[in-house]
Amino acid sequence: MTMDTRLCVGCQACVLACKAENALPEKGYRDWVVSETRGEFPTLVQENRSERCNHCDDPPCVSACPTGASHVAEGGAVLVTHYKCSGCKACIAACPYNARYVHSEGYVDKCTFCLHRVQRGEKPGCVDICPTSALRFGDLSDPGSDVSKALRSRKYKVLKPELGLKPNLYFLL
Amino acid sequence: MKVNRRQFIKIGAGAVGATAFSGLTTRWWGLDKDPVHDPGTEGTKVVPTFCELCFWKCGVLAHVKDGRVTKLKGNPAHPLSRGKLCPRGTGGTGLLYDPDRLKRPMIRVEKRGEQVFEEVSWDAALDEVAGKMLAIREKHGPEALALFTHGFGGSWFSHLIKAYGSPNIAAPSYAQCRGPREVGYWLTFGQGLGSPEAIDMEHTRCLVLIGSHLGENMHNTQVQDMSRAIARGAELVVVDPRFSTAAGKARYWLPIKPGSDIALLLAWMNVIITEKRYDIDYVEKYTTGFDELRAHVADKTPEWAYPHTGIEPERIRETGRFIASFKPASLIHPGRRTTWYGDDTQRIRAMAIVAALLGSWGRRGGYLLPSKMSLPRFPYTAYAYHPREKADRPGSLYPLADETLASGLCDATIPGKSVYDIKAWLVYGTNLLQSLPDPRQTKEAIQKLEFIAAIDVLPVELTGWADVVLPESTYLERCDDLHVARYKEPFIAVRQPVVEPMYDSKPGWWIARELGRRLGLEDYFPWKDSVEYALARVKAGGYDCEELKRTGVIRGKPVPVTEEEGVALSFATGSGKIELYSKPLEMLGHDPMPVYRAPDEPPPGMFRLLFGRSPVHSFGRSTNNRFLALADPENEVWVNASVARDLPGLGGPLKSGELVVLVNQDGVRSQPVKAKVTQRIRGDCVYMVHGFGHTAKGLTFARGRGASDSELITRYKVDPIMGGTGMNVNFVRIERATASTT
């Protein structure tokens, strides 16, 4: 997934569309908006980001999971199998992005890239709703995908690269 | 689950063709032995309708499963949403399923404002309202009843009140919001901007926002267009005392001193004219008064503007040149709520004049000239002509106002203030205690009324003051009139009921019709229901009813909307030209060209109170909507970081998150509210999002969260041209909440 910080206005449509799409509990959110301002008045720079699970290639949450509920699914997405999850929160402690929370039904929940939609040929809920079209989703191993093209043509960053987890959420600058 | 590979590939690759197949063979996402969990929010029924979380009216696809609305998506067929929604639009379910909704009709049993009511039957409530309306008409004449309305469903009540015989129908969205803008553009170009604003943000190369904070103010289509423009390399120039989200994307942010925009605009005119950077042919061909304007701004140099605006002369010069370099695709955004300082029509005139110099009216990337699809009105019996002047006195006070002033009707409720007294209010969908300035004055007016009834979805402050409260169904439970949009791609959209009305709520058309029957106005309601009404109009227009029901929208052909596309520019002004110099203003004793007059300064230790929007909220209408408000539960007071280090009387630096109380120039104290200490605002003003600080006890979520700017707006400056209420003229000092409560 790519997230264009130049376009994002931090409106939280992604946050709320995700909440509705995934019927999340009252205090559950799988994505969130970060707005950072640097500098001193009147010389300021702002960056808005829509953040979520980074679906790392080397996910520490999966290594930390004692039951095998957290796993890397075929295709690379990191998922949690609800019935296998004991709610022990080891994954929550292991995730440096703070991407997970305990669902009101007891299991640990997080972004799934809306694979239930993707399998139907639809975009993830957040991507679908975004009024600024800042979010794009696609196959990074496919050079023809929108996300691959964006990463070839734009400067980008990932969050906490120093941890070496190979996150798959790219912020276009 | 069987996956259709082609469908799957479409996601990653869009329409890039055969190359899309490369690299996918090992990436069958989610195809584990444990299937991907489906939250099951896809509707078994999907109903197209349009949104009412704000006034923009985006097309929505409502997903319904087991009789409940599971989610709301943007309707791809609808030109205003194009498949996308703003955060508020996703939150219709939070309104529909708000446990605090008005559930049954109620009649007040204690004195006004105490919010003690008795639930009654619809018959009893309607009989009461109609009985009072008949008595008012008998005793004072029909004009003694005023209708205040906001929102698309208000059309049924406007119709009712016109049939009843009163000319006094007003929406705060005019005199408290976009009124100065409509009048300013109309005086200059012979036409206003309407809603959605007829502007070509998508194709503009330079977008100038003057106080408009688009991106926080979430007009879906405009935010989409702004984003497309930015993606294509368009530049932004943002003039705002606050570093807005849009300022964060701008080439230039001009942190202007509040209230000095006219000075900046005059200096830009000076630069553009003296350096001959205007569109010479366009100005020659289409405008009148250029010589007068040139003389008028000859001494309004950037150096002159500097002490007024706080913007360095070189910066003014540079931005003036920059904006002009993109002409005519250089768009001065007209803004929306433009009631700031009481000289608002003149400020808008100044913006319109800069636009005229840039030749952007009627040009690609500037202002558009769209049209509506033709749709006959329902063939109602004609309303009886009402001979008396409206109570806001447009003829004698504000001849240029093109709509009725809500504040004027409120004033006319105080006995002896107008040509006759307003004695009864019908209030539809607007919380006048937050939407009119100075709620003390509004309460005083309410106490003078013989009768007040409110039609609403939620028990807001205003409904607490009503004698009768009628619970309306939400937009997801009702059919309203058709939306016939004036847009570059004209369309007709329908609001269809998605689910049955909950509780004992009723749709507005039903309430209006039942009142009409009791008032002897049944001839004005000759239809079974609003669906029959709407379909009759669609058929009369020769359109396909089935298509409208199925897709929610009938789209017209895109029409030429710019000179480049073949539109011949014409101007419905007195001169037939763009009026840089306004004779009508001169005749009425106003400045024919904008003149800058410095606003009052905040007294020492006080700050100008500015207010604006959150992307998640529509005024105070959504702050009790749990789906939305949990993501943005309270407002904060923005205070400049340097100033916060040494605020008078605080005895130490103010930190973000600390609770403060604002005290205005008249001693009115706000509810406690968190401070946001930030570099993002000037030191002479503070800022908060409007719509918080509810006190109505029925709003169990919103009550007591954040502070209400409305309570602090005890002063306003009336625009002498059109009667708008400039509300950015209040000053506050900051106290620590703990100190003030002990």
Interface residues (C-beta under 8 A of the other chain):
Chain A: D4 R6 L7 V9 G10 C11 Q12 A13 V15 L16 A17 K19 A20 E21 N22 A23 E26 K27 Y29 S35 T37 G39 E40 F41 P42 L44 V45 Q46 E47 N48 H71 A73 E74 G75 G76 A77 L79 T81 H82 K84 T112 F113 L115 H116 V118 Q119 R120 G121 E122 K123 D128 I129 C130 P131 T132 S133 A134 F137 G138 D139 S141 D142 P143 G144 S145 D146 V147
Chain B: M1 V3 N4 Q7 F8 K10 I11 G12 A13 G14 V16 G17 T19 A20 S22 G23 L24 T26 R27 W28 W29 G30 L31 D32 D34 V36 H37 D38 P39 G40 T41 T70 K71 L72 K73 G74 G83 K84 L85 C86 P87 G89 T90 G91 T93 G215 E216 M218 N220 V223 Q224 M226 S227 R228 I230 A231 F243 T245 A246 A247 G248 K249 W253 P255 P615 V616 R626 F627 L628 L630 A631 D632 N640 A641 S642 T678 Q679 R680 I681 R682 G683
